[in-house]
Amino acid sequence: MVIVMNYEILDEEGNVINTIVADLDFVELHYPGQFRERVEAEPPASKPVPEPTPEPQITTLEE
């Protein structure tokens, strides 16, 4: 089983110049010492959606 991950390819100064999806063997072979695993930020936890405020009831003198 081959596990693929997102990797950032780095230039000589450590700047990201590309992002690829590959397995570790591939990036070690083709980009030795010039890559790092890309860590995805966790999406914020979703907050519950509040229920809408009900419309106020209009009362008349007849009621």
BAPAFI-50827 format. One record per atom (N, C-alpha, C): atom name; x, y, z. Coordinates in pm, whole numbers, plus 50000, padded with zeros to 5 digits. Layout:
BAPAFI-50827
(pt CA (X Y Z)) ...
END
This chain:
BAPAFI-50827
(pt N (50085 49882 50000)) (pt CA (50000 50000 50000)) (pt C (50089 50124 50000)) (pt N (50063 50214 49907)) (pt CA (50140 50338 49896)) (pt C (50058 50450 49957)) (pt N (50121 50524 50047)) (pt CA (50052 50637 50110)) (pt C (50103 50766 50045)) (pt N (50011 50844 49992)) (pt CA (50048 50972 49932)) (pt C (50011 51084 50026)) (pt N (50092 51189 50021)) (pt CA (50072 51305 50108)) (pt C (50094 51430 50024)) (pt N (50063 51545 50081)) (pt CA (50095 51673 50020)) (pt C (50234 51714 50067)) (pt N (50321 51749 49972)) (pt CA (50456 51794 50005)) (pt C (50481 51928 49941)) (pt N (50550 52015 50015)) (pt CA (50594 52143 49962)) (pt C (50738 52126 49913)) (pt N (50764 52168 49790)) (pt CA (50898 52162 49734)) (pt C (50963 52297 49760)) (pt N (51086 52294 49811)) (pt CA (51155 52415 49855)) (pt C (51272 52451 49764)) (pt N (51301 52582 49754)) (pt CA (51421 52624 49683)) (pt C (51539 52629 49780)) (pt N (51653 52680 49737)) (pt CA (51774 52681 49819)) (pt C (51758 52764 49946)) (pt N (51670 52866 49944)) (pt CA (51649 52951 50062)) (pt C (51538 52900 50153)) (pt N (51474 52791 50116)) (pt CA (51366 52736 50197)) (pt C (51229 52789 50163)) (pt N (51218 52862 50052)) (pt CA (51089 52913 50007)) (pt C (51014 52803 49932)) (pt N (50883 52799 49950)) (pt CA (50800 52701 49880)) (pt C (50787 52743 49734)) (pt N (50827 52653 49644)) (pt CA (50816 52683 49501)) (pt C (50712 52597 49430)) (pt N (50665 52492 49499)) (pt CA (50564 52405 49439)) (pt C (50503 52318 49549)) (pt N (50387 52266 49524)) (pt CA (50323 52171 49613)) (pt C (50280 52052 49529)) (pt N (50315 51931 49575)) (pt CA (50280 51812 49499)) (pt C (50215 51709 49590)) (pt N (50146 51615 49528)) (pt CA (50089 51499 49598)) (pt C (50172 51380 49552)) (pt N (50241 51316 49647)) (pt CA (50329 51204 49612)) (pt C (50352 51118 49734)) (pt N (50421 51006 49714)) (pt CA (50462 50926 49828)) (pt C (50603 50969 49871)) (pt N (50641 50931 49991)) (pt CA (50768 50975 50049)) (pt C (50887 50928 49965)) (pt N (50882 50807 49913)) (pt CA (50993 50757 49831)) (pt C (51017 50847 49709)) (pt N (50910 50894 49646)) (pt CA (50922 50980 49528)) (pt C (50990 51111 49562)) (pt N (50942 51179 49667)) (pt CA (51001 51310 49699)) (pt C (51143 51296 49750)) (pt N (51175 51189 49823)) (pt CA (51313 51169 49867)) (pt C (51406 51144 49749)) (pt N (51358 51075 49646)) (pt CA (51438 51046 49528)) (pt C (51459 51171 49442)) (pt N (51352 51245 49417)) (pt CA (51358 51357 49323)) (pt C (51390 51493 49387)) (pt N (51364 51509 49515)) (pt CA (51387 51637 49584)) (pt C (51458 51615 49718)) (pt N (51574 51548 49718)) (pt CA (51640 51518 49845)) (pt C (51674 51645 49924)) (pt N (51623 51651 50047)) (pt CA (51649 51766 50133)) (pt C (51580 51894 50093)) (pt N (51494 51888 49993)) (pt CA (51428 52009 49943)) (pt C (51277 51999 49951)) (pt N (51225 51935 50054)) (pt CA (51080 51921 50067)) (pt C (51043 51916 50214)) (pt N (50916 51939 50238)) (pt CA (50858 51919 50371)) (pt C (50712 51881 50352)) (pt N (50660 51808 50450)) (pt CA (50520 51768 50444)) (pt C (50434 51892 50466)) (pt N (50333 51906 50386)) (pt CA (50243 52019 50401)) (pt C (50140 51984 50508)) (pt N (50130 52070 50607)) (pt CA (50034 52050 50715)) (pt C (49915 52140 50688)) (pt N (49800 52076 50674)) (pt CA (49677 52151 50650)) (pt C (49624 52207 50781)) (pt N (49580 52330 50778)) (pt CA (49521 52390 50897)) (pt C (49386 52324 50924)) (pt N (49359 52302 51050)) (pt CA (49229 52245 51088)) (pt C (49121 52350 51066)) (pt N (49012 52313 51003)) (pt CA (48903 52410 50989)) (pt C (48844 52441 51126)) (pt N (48800 52563 51146)) (pt CA (48741 52596 51275)) (pt C (48617 52512 51302)) (pt N (48597 52479 51427)) (pt CA (48480 52401 51465)) (pt C (48355 52483 51431)) (pt N (48259 52417 51369)) (pt CA (48139 52491 51331)) (pt C (48055 52519 51456)) (pt N (48003 52639 51459)) (pt CA (47917 52681 51570)) (pt C (47774 52648 51534)) (pt N (47693 52614 51633)) (pt CA (47553 52588 51601)) (pt C (47486 52716 51550)) (pt N (47402 52699 51451)) (pt CA (47331 52813 51395)) (pt C (47214 52847 51487)) (pt N (47210 52973 51536)) (pt CA (47098 53007 51625)) (pt C (46967 53009 51548)) (pt N (46862 52977 51620)) (pt CA (46729 52981 51558)) (pt C (46688 53127 51540)) (pt N (46616 53156 51432)) (pt CA (46574 53294 51410)) (pt C (46479 53342 51520)) (pt N (46491 53470 51548)) (pt CA (46401 53530 51648)) (pt C (46261 53539 51589)) (pt N (46160 53493 51663)) (pt CA (46023 53500 51609)) (pt C (45977 53644 51593)) (pt N (45893 53664 51492)) (pt CA (45835 53797 51469)) (pt C (45743 53833 51586)) (pt N (45749 53957 51631)) (pt CA (45657 53996 51739)) (pt C (45512 53991 51692)) (pt N (45423 53951 51782)) (pt CA (45281 53945 51749)) (pt C (45220 54084 51767)) (pt N (45143 54123 51670)) (pt CA (45077 54253 51678)) (pt C (44941 54230 51745)) (pt N (44918 54304 51851)) (pt CA (44790 54294 51919)) (pt C (44706 54417 51886)) (pt N (44578 54396 51882)) (pt CA (44487 54508 51854)) (pt C (44394 54523 51975)) (pt N (44324 54632 51978)) (pt CA (44232 54657 52089)) (pt C (44116 54558 52087)) (pt N (44084 54500 51975)) (pt CA (43973 54407 51965)) (pt C (44001 54274 52032)) (pt N (44126 54241 52056)) (pt CA (44160 54111 52114)) (pt C (44143 54108 52261)) 
END
